[in-house]
Amino acid sequence: MRNHRILAFVLPMALAACSSGAGGGGGSWELDHLPPVVLGGGGGLIELDISVNQPAQLVASFAPYSEEEDEDEGFDATIGIMPGTQAMSVEIPGDVYIYLELGIPDAEVGALFEWSVAVDGRQIWYEKDRLDDPLGPGYAFFGQVEADDLADLRAWADY
C-alpha cells in the first residue's frame, strides 16, 4: 500500500511539471508536437506545414532577449516528424527571438523536405529541397528560419 501512496503523489507532480513547462514556461523538451502556446503567447500565431519523405526533426526555439542569456527563460523543443505531411501551430509573444529548423538527420539520397511558415495566416517562408548526392562527413540536410522577433518575421512576407 505504501508504494501506491508514493505513486499517487509523484505522478501528479511529474505531470504538473511537464505540462507547466511545455505549455507556457521555459525549458528544453523532446516532444511529438508543438504546444498551442509558449511563453504566454499573445504576439502572434506561427503556423507550419511540413512534408518529408524520411524521418525528420523540427527544432523550435523561442527566447526573450536577456543580458544574462538565461536559457531557462526560453522554450526549446525537438519534435520528431514522421514521413508524410503534418501541420502545427504555436502562439508566441511578439518580442521573442525565433529559430525554426527542419532537418532530416540520417538523410539518404532522395530525401525530400518541403515546408512553409506563416504568421497569423500570412505565408512568410517556403522552402523545398531534395538531396541528390550523399552527404559527406560533417554535412547536414536541413532548412532554417531565424528572426529577431515577430515583426522581423512578418517583414519577410514583403520580400
Kinemage of the C-alpha trace (Angstrom):
@kinemage 1
@onewidth
@group {chain A} dominant
@subgroup {mainchain}
@vectorlist {calphas} color= white
{ca met a 1} P 0.000 0.000 0.000
{ca arg a 2} L 2.909 2.329 0.709
{ca asn a 3} L 4.060 2.297 -2.953
{ca his a 4} L 0.604 3.325 -4.115
{ca arg a 5} L 0.775 6.475 -1.978
{ca ile a 6} L 4.156 7.422 -3.426
{ca leu a 7} L 2.891 6.906 -6.990
{ca ala a 8} L -0.253 8.895 -6.198
{ca phe a 9} L 1.957 11.808 -5.128
{ca val a 10} L 4.788 11.592 -7.677
{ca leu a 11} L 2.693 11.075 -10.816
{ca pro a 12} L 0.561 14.253 -10.418
{ca met a 13} L 3.691 16.257 -9.563
{ca ala a 14} L 5.514 14.951 -12.649
{ca leu a 15} L 2.538 15.696 -14.880
{ca ala a 16} L 2.241 19.198 -13.440
{ca ala a 17} L 5.932 19.860 -14.054
{ca cys a 18} L 5.754 18.689 -17.658
{ca ser a 19} L 2.542 20.492 -18.515
{ca ser a 20} L 3.600 23.801 -16.980
{ca gly a 21} L 6.955 23.863 -18.761
{ca ala a 22} L 5.772 22.778 -22.187
{ca gly a 23} L 2.623 24.858 -22.106
{ca gly a 24} L 3.878 28.251 -21.178
{ca gly a 25} L 7.130 28.369 -19.303
{ca gly a 26} L 10.695 27.845 -20.305
{ca gly a 27} L 12.734 24.726 -20.715
{ca ser a 28} L 14.020 22.222 -23.188
{ca trp a 29} L 11.771 19.422 -24.393
{ca glu a 30} L 11.588 16.442 -26.717
{ca leu a 31} L 8.003 16.463 -27.965
{ca asp a 32} L 5.804 14.970 -30.656
{ca his a 33} L 4.012 18.291 -31.302
{ca leu a 34} L 4.252 21.989 -30.519
{ca pro a 35} L 2.182 23.150 -27.559
{ca pro a 36} L -0.560 25.618 -28.570
{ca val a 37} L 1.001 28.462 -26.553
{ca val a 38} L 4.555 29.059 -25.337
{ca leu a 39} L 5.945 31.750 -23.035
{ca gly a 40} L 2.462 33.194 -22.507
{ca gly a 41} L 1.748 33.827 -26.210
{ca gly a 42} L -0.128 36.983 -27.147
{ca gly a 43} L 2.022 38.174 -30.064
{ca gly a 44} L 1.012 36.020 -32.986
{ca leu a 45} L 0.402 32.550 -34.325
{ca ile a 46} L 3.173 30.727 -36.183
{ca glu a 47} L 1.810 28.040 -38.492
{ca leu a 48} L 3.957 25.327 -40.064
{ca asp a 49} L 3.086 22.984 -42.929
{ca ile a 50} L 5.688 20.240 -43.256
{ca ser a 51} L 6.114 17.409 -45.741
{ca val a 52} L 9.001 14.924 -45.591
{ca asn a 53} L 9.676 11.527 -47.142
{ca gln a 54} L 12.151 10.317 -44.485
{ca pro a 55} L 12.097 10.668 -40.672
{ca ala a 56} L 12.910 14.270 -39.779
{ca gln a 57} L 13.013 16.586 -36.817
{ca leu a 58} L 11.881 20.110 -36.154
{ca val a 59} L 13.867 22.230 -33.725
{ca ala a 60} L 11.811 25.135 -32.363
{ca ser a 61} L 13.337 27.770 -30.077
{ca phe a 62} L 11.715 30.922 -28.756
{ca ala a 63} L 13.547 33.117 -26.261
{ca pro a 64} L 13.223 36.605 -24.805
{ca tyr a 65} L 16.266 38.837 -25.049
{ca ser a 66} L 18.295 38.919 -21.867
{ca glu a 67} L 21.618 40.431 -20.870
{ca glu a 68} L 22.342 37.335 -18.787
{ca glu a 69} L 21.354 34.932 -21.594
{ca asp a 70} L 19.370 32.800 -19.158
{ca glu a 71} L 18.367 29.839 -21.294
{ca asp a 72} L 15.760 28.699 -18.750
{ca glu a 73} L 13.638 31.700 -19.744
{ca gly a 74} L 13.124 30.398 -23.288
{ca phe a 75} L 11.417 27.433 -24.888
{ca asp a 76} L 13.388 24.841 -26.870
{ca ala a 77} L 11.892 21.689 -28.353
{ca thr a 78} L 12.962 18.930 -30.699
{ca ile a 79} L 9.970 17.362 -32.393
{ca gly a 80} L 10.121 14.088 -34.298
{ca ile a 81} L 8.453 14.263 -37.707
{ca met a 82} L 7.438 11.008 -39.415
{ca pro a 83} L 7.303 10.750 -43.228
{ca gly a 84} L 4.188 12.376 -44.620
{ca thr a 85} L 2.512 15.748 -44.218
{ca gln a 86} L 1.947 17.484 -40.922
{ca ala a 87} L 0.595 20.866 -39.842
{ca met a 88} L 1.259 22.501 -36.488
{ca ser a 89} L 0.967 25.915 -34.909
{ca val a 90} L 2.099 27.758 -31.816
{ca glu a 91} L 1.200 31.141 -30.335
{ca ile a 92} L 4.220 33.104 -29.118
{ca pro a 93} L 4.890 36.555 -27.645
{ca gly a 94} L 5.779 39.266 -30.156
{ca asp a 95} L 9.132 40.148 -28.648
{ca val a 96} L 10.961 36.794 -28.622
{ca tyr a 97} L 13.798 35.510 -30.771
{ca ile a 98} L 12.571 32.810 -33.186
{ca tyr a 99} L 14.541 29.851 -34.507
{ca leu a 100} L 12.982 27.026 -36.513
{ca glu a 101} L 14.956 24.262 -38.177
{ca leu a 102} L 13.599 21.356 -40.209
{ca gly a 103} L 16.145 18.654 -40.912
{ca ile a 104} L 16.486 15.023 -41.875
{ca pro a 105} L 19.236 13.736 -39.547
{ca asp a 106} L 20.048 10.497 -41.379
{ca ala a 107} L 19.194 11.730 -44.859
{ca glu a 108} L 19.709 9.310 -47.714
{ca val a 109} L 19.833 10.222 -51.403
{ca gly a 110} L 16.293 11.110 -52.460
{ca ala a 111} L 15.419 12.740 -49.125
{ca leu a 112} L 12.888 15.498 -49.656
{ca phe a 113} L 11.502 18.170 -47.391
{ca glu a 114} L 9.005 20.882 -48.136
{ca trp a 115} L 7.789 23.363 -45.578
{ca ser a 116} L 6.108 26.698 -45.209
{ca val a 117} L 5.923 29.098 -42.304
{ca ala a 118} L 3.048 31.531 -41.868
{ca val a 119} L 2.389 34.196 -39.243
{ca asp a 120} L -1.265 34.867 -38.468
{ca gly a 121} L -2.273 33.168 -41.725
{ca arg a 122} L 0.172 35.022 -43.985
{ca gln a 123} L 2.887 32.865 -45.537
{ca ile a 124} L 6.340 34.318 -44.949
{ca trp a 125} L 8.585 31.393 -45.916
{ca tyr a 126} L 8.502 28.456 -48.303
{ca glu a 127} L 11.297 26.011 -48.975
{ca lys a 128} L 11.546 22.735 -50.870
{ca asp a 129} L 14.762 20.750 -51.151
{ca arg a 130} L 15.845 17.323 -52.372
{ca leu a 131} L 19.079 15.523 -51.561
{ca asp a 132} L 20.577 14.389 -54.871
{ca asp a 133} L 24.019 13.269 -53.657
{ca pro a 134} L 25.149 11.507 -50.479
{ca leu a 135} L 26.052 13.802 -47.604
{ca gly a 136} L 29.738 13.988 -46.798
{ca pro a 137} L 31.124 13.802 -43.262
{ca gly a 138} L 30.133 16.835 -41.209
{ca tyr a 139} L 27.286 17.857 -43.553
{ca ala a 140} L 23.586 18.059 -42.745
{ca phe a 141} L 20.374 18.310 -44.755
{ca phe a 142} L 18.124 21.000 -43.279
{ca gly a 143} L 16.427 24.358 -43.717
{ca gln a 144} L 16.021 27.076 -41.133
{ca val a 145} L 14.139 30.229 -40.309
{ca glu a 146} L 15.591 32.696 -37.813
{ca ala a 147} L 14.246 36.108 -36.796
{ca asp a 148} L 14.804 38.668 -34.042
{ca asp a 149} L 11.073 38.820 -33.254
{ca leu a 150} L 7.639 38.540 -34.865
{ca ala a 151} L 7.887 41.986 -36.503
{ca asp a 152} L 11.116 40.883 -38.191
{ca leu a 153} L 9.496 37.614 -39.302
{ca arg a 154} L 6.402 39.411 -40.633
{ca ala a 155} L 8.665 41.663 -42.726
{ca trp a 156} L 9.860 38.571 -44.629
{ca ala a 157} L 6.453 38.463 -46.344
{ca asp a 158} L 7.339 41.684 -48.169
{ca tyr a 159} L 10.361 40.113 -49.921
